[in-house]
């Protein structure tokens, strides 16, 4: 049997997402232990893994909830054509990097953007390409210069898009994006910043490896409504853990919301099982996109 935290780590779904799916759509009915804690079976894990994969492809959980595991599996297998297209895109990117064709990389990235909505672009095209390039670098098939070329190209394009969409207005909610000290991975918050800009939030992008007290100071001085933090490294550095604790403590009584995302969140939760009331876990880019829309409707 699995705890809800274990299920969250294994599927990539946030704890709050799991609870919401159970409450609203009854996709899973976990057993309850003596203390009231949820307990999930292997079959529950397998179904939730399918649901996680399909929602990341853009399928609505409201429609998936009526399907059994066989139907979910068939739907997932039917998406192979799209996966093949994304694989081809990743292969073209790698070929361009191998020959140091920066112009070709930018051309491919911009061409894909023109034909896609921002959510589809970052979730189905850009994110898989980043993962693929990263894997090849770890395998020694791309060198660090080539990986840096691609990273710089992606960052340049995304920031350009955000700047083109971004118009500060007192009538819009303020959202801040950062990763704490010791966390160098910024593409998650950068892609999220693009999605928030599309939804007409005022976006303040601090970037990666920002000291916790500086994040707190910026959030308070800029009168931020939502602080978006990402942690990918697991286990996280001691300084990252300290920064997160510092941020949570300093902002727990403020009238703002903290959205926490990334693979490293599970490790932080193992040390801090009680989330502050104003902190919510974000499962993935789809979940982030939904929350942006829901927050605006609620406020």
C-alpha positions in Angstrom: 0.0 0.0 0.0 1.1 3.6 -0.7 0.7 6.8 1.2 -0.6 9.9 -0.6 2.9 11.4 -0.5 4.4 8.3 -2.1 1.7 8.4 -4.8 2.4 12.1 -5.4 6.1 11.4 -5.9 5.6 8.3 -8.1 3.0 10.0 -10.4 4.1 13.6 -10.4 0.6 14.6 -9.3 0.4 17.1 -6.4 -1.2 16.0 -3.1 -3.9 18.6 -3.6 -4.6 17.5 -7.1 -5.0 13.9 -5.9 -7.5 15.0 -3.2 -9.4 17.2 -5.7 -9.7 14.3 -8.2 -11.0 12.1 -5.4 -13.5 14.7 -4.2 -14.7 16.0 -7.5 -14.5 13.1 -9.9 -14.2 10.0 -7.7 -11.4 8.6 -10.0 -9.9 6.8 -7.0 -11.4 5.8 -3.6 -8.4 5.1 -1.4 -8.7 3.1 1.8 -8.6 4.9 5.1 -6.3 3.8 7.9 -7.1 4.1 11.6 -5.9 7.6 11.8 -7.8 8.7 8.7 -4.8 8.7 6.4 -5.3 7.7 2.8 -3.8 4.3 1.6 -3.5 3.5 -2.1 -3.2 0.1 -3.7 -1.0 -0.9 -6.7 -4.1 -0.8 -8.9 -4.7 2.8 -7.7 -1.2 3.7 -8.6 -1.4 2.3 -12.1 -4.7 4.1 -12.8 -3.4 7.4 -11.5 -0.2 7.0 -13.5 -2.4 6.7 -16.7 -4.4 9.7 -15.7 -1.3 11.7 -15.0 0.1 10.9 -18.5 -3.2 11.7 -20.2 -3.8 15.0 -18.5 -0.3 16.1 -19.3 -1.2 15.5 -23.0 -4.1 17.9 -22.6 -7.0 15.6 -21.8 -9.6 16.9 -19.3 -9.8 15.0 -16.1 -13.6 15.5 -16.1 -13.8 13.3 -19.2 -11.2 10.8 -18.2 -12.9 10.1 -14.9 -15.7 8.2 -16.6 -13.2 5.7 -18.2 -11.9 2.5 -16.9 -8.2 1.5 -17.0 -8.5 -0.4 -20.3 -10.1 2.7 -22.0 -7.4 5.0 -20.5 -4.7 2.7 -21.8 -6.2 2.6 -25.3 -6.5 6.4 -25.3 -2.8 6.7 -24.3 -1.7 4.3 -27.0 -3.7 6.3 -29.5 -1.5 9.3 -28.9 1.5 7.6 -30.4 1.3 9.7 -33.6 1.8 12.9 -31.7 4.6 11.4 -29.7 6.3 10.5 -33.0 6.0 14.1 -34.2 7.6 15.4 -31.0 10.4 12.8 -31.3 11.1 14.0 -34.8 11.3 17.6 -33.6 13.7 16.5 -30.8 15.9 14.7 -33.3 16.0 17.7 -35.6 17.0 19.9 -32.6 19.8 17.4 -31.7 21.1 17.3 -35.3 21.3 21.1 -35.4 23.2 21.1 -32.0 25.6 18.5 -33.2 26.6 20.9 -36.1 26.4 24.0 -33.9 23.6 25.4 -36.0 22.1 27.9 -33.6 20.1 29.5 -36.4 18.5 26.1 -37.2 17.6 25.6 -33.5 15.9 29.0 -33.4 14.1 28.3 -36.6 12.7 25.0 -35.3 11.7 26.4 -32.0 9.9 29.4 -33.6 8.2 27.3 -36.3 6.8 25.0 -33.6 5.6 28.0 -31.6 3.7 29.5 -34.6 1.6 26.4 -35.0 0.9 25.8 -31.3 -0.9 27.4 -28.3 1.5 28.3 -25.5 0.4 25.4 -23.2 0.8 22.9 -26.0 4.1 24.4 -27.0 5.7 24.2 -23.6 4.1 20.9 -22.5 4.2 18.8 -25.6 7.1 20.3 -27.7 9.6 22.3 -25.6 9.6 20.3 -22.4 10.2 16.9 -24.1 13.0 18.5 -26.2 14.7 19.9 -23.1 14.5 16.4 -21.5 15.9 14.7 -24.6 18.8 17.2 -24.9 19.5 16.8 -21.2 19.6 13.0 -21.4 22.0 13.1 -24.4 24.3 15.4 -22.4 24.3 13.0 -19.5 25.1 10.1 -21.8 28.0 12.1 -23.3 26.4 12.3 -26.8 26.2 16.1 -26.6 28.9 18.2 -24.9 28.2 21.0 -22.4 28.7 23.7 -25.0 26.0 22.3 -27.2 23.6 21.9 -24.2 24.3 25.5 -23.2 23.7 26.7 -26.7 20.2 25.1 -26.7 19.4 26.3 -23.2 20.4 29.9 -24.1 18.3 29.7 -27.3 15.2 28.4 -25.4 15.6 31.0 -22.6 16.0 33.8 -25.2 12.9 32.8 -27.1 10.7 32.4 -23.9 11.8 35.7 -22.4 11.1 37.4 -25.7 7.6 35.9 -25.7 7.0 36.9 -22.1 8.2 40.5 -22.8 6.0 40.8 -25.9 2.9 39.7 -23.9 3.8 41.5 -20.7 2.0 44.8 -20.0 2.0 45.9 -16.3 -1.4 47.0 -15.1 -2.8 47.8 -11.7 -5.9 45.8 -12.6 -4.0 42.5 -12.9 -2.8 40.1 -10.3 1.0 40.0 -9.5 2.9 36.8 -9.9 6.6 36.2 -9.0 8.8 33.4 -10.3 12.0 32.1 -8.7 14.0 29.1 -7.6 15.7 29.3 -4.1 19.4 29.1 -3.4 21.1 26.0 -4.7 18.4 25.3 -7.3 19.8 26.1 -10.8 17.0 24.7 -12.9 14.8 27.5 -14.2 13.0 26.2 -17.2 10.0 25.2 -15.2 9.4 28.7 -13.8 10.2 30.2 -17.2 7.6 28.1 -19.0 5.1 28.9 -16.2 5.9 32.6 -16.6 4.9 32.3 -20.3 1.6 30.6 -19.4 0.9 33.3 -16.8 1.7 36.1 -19.2 -0.8 34.6 -21.6 -3.4 34.7 -18.9 -2.7 38.4 -18.3 -0.9 38.3 -15.0 1.7 40.9 -14.1 4.8 38.6 -14.1 8.0 39.3 -12.2 10.7 36.9 -13.2 13.6 36.7 -10.7 15.2 33.6 -12.2 17.2 30.8 -10.6 19.3 30.5 -7.4 17.8 33.4 -5.6 18.4 33.8 -1.8 15.2 33.1 0.2 15.2 36.5 2.0 15.5 38.3 -1.4 12.5 36.4 -2.7 10.6 37.4 0.5 11.7 41.0 0.1 10.6 41.2 -3.5 7.3 39.5 -2.8 6.4 42.0 -0.1 7.8 45.1 -1.9 6.1 44.2 -5.2 2.8 43.3 -3.4 2.8 39.9 -5.0 -0.4 37.8 -5.0 1.2 34.5 -6.0 4.8 33.4 -5.5 5.8 30.5 -7.8 8.7 28.4 -6.6 10.3 25.4 -8.3 12.7 22.8 -6.9 14.0 20.0 -9.1 17.0 18.6 -7.3 16.2 15.6 -5.0 17.5 15.4 -2.5 17.8 19.2 -2.4 20.8 21.1 -1.1 20.8 22.0 2.6 20.7 25.7 1.5 17.7 25.1 -0.7 15.9 23.5 2.2 16.8 26.3 4.5 15.6 28.9 2.0 12.3 27.2 1.5 11.7 27.0 5.2 12.7 30.7 5.5 10.3 31.7 2.7 7.4 29.7 4.1 7.9 31.1 7.6 8.2 34.7 6.5 5.2 34.6 4.2 2.8 32.3 6.0 0.8 35.1 7.6 0.8 37.3 4.5 -2.1 37.8 2.1 -0.5 35.9 -0.7 -0.4 32.4 -2.1 2.7 30.2 -2.7 2.7 27.7 -5.5 5.4 25.1 -5.1 6.4 22.7 -7.9 9.1 20.3 -9.1 10.5 16.9 -8.4 12.4 18.1 -5.4 9.2 19.0 -3.5 8.7 15.4 -2.3 12.1 15.6 -0.5 11.2 18.9 1.2 7.8 17.4 2.2 9.5 14.5 3.8 11.2 17.0 6.1 8.2 19.3 6.4 5.0 17.3 6.3 2.7 20.2 7.3 2.3 22.8 4.5 1.5 26.3 5.5 -2.2 27.1 4.8 -1.3 29.5 2.0 1.0 27.1 0.2 -0.3 24.8 -2.5 1.5 22.1 -4.6 1.4 22.3 -8.4 1.7 18.9 -10.2 2.7 20.0 -13.7 2.2 22.7 -16.4 -1.4 21.6 -17.0 -2.1 22.0 -13.3 -0.4 25.4 -13.2 -2.4 26.6 -16.2 -5.7 25.5 -14.6 -4.8 27.2 -11.4 -4.1 30.5 -13.2 -7.5 30.4 -14.7 -9.3 29.3 -11.5 -7.5 32.0 -9.4 -8.6 34.7 -11.7 -12.2 33.5 -11.6 -12.1 33.3 -7.8 -10.7 36.7 -7.4 
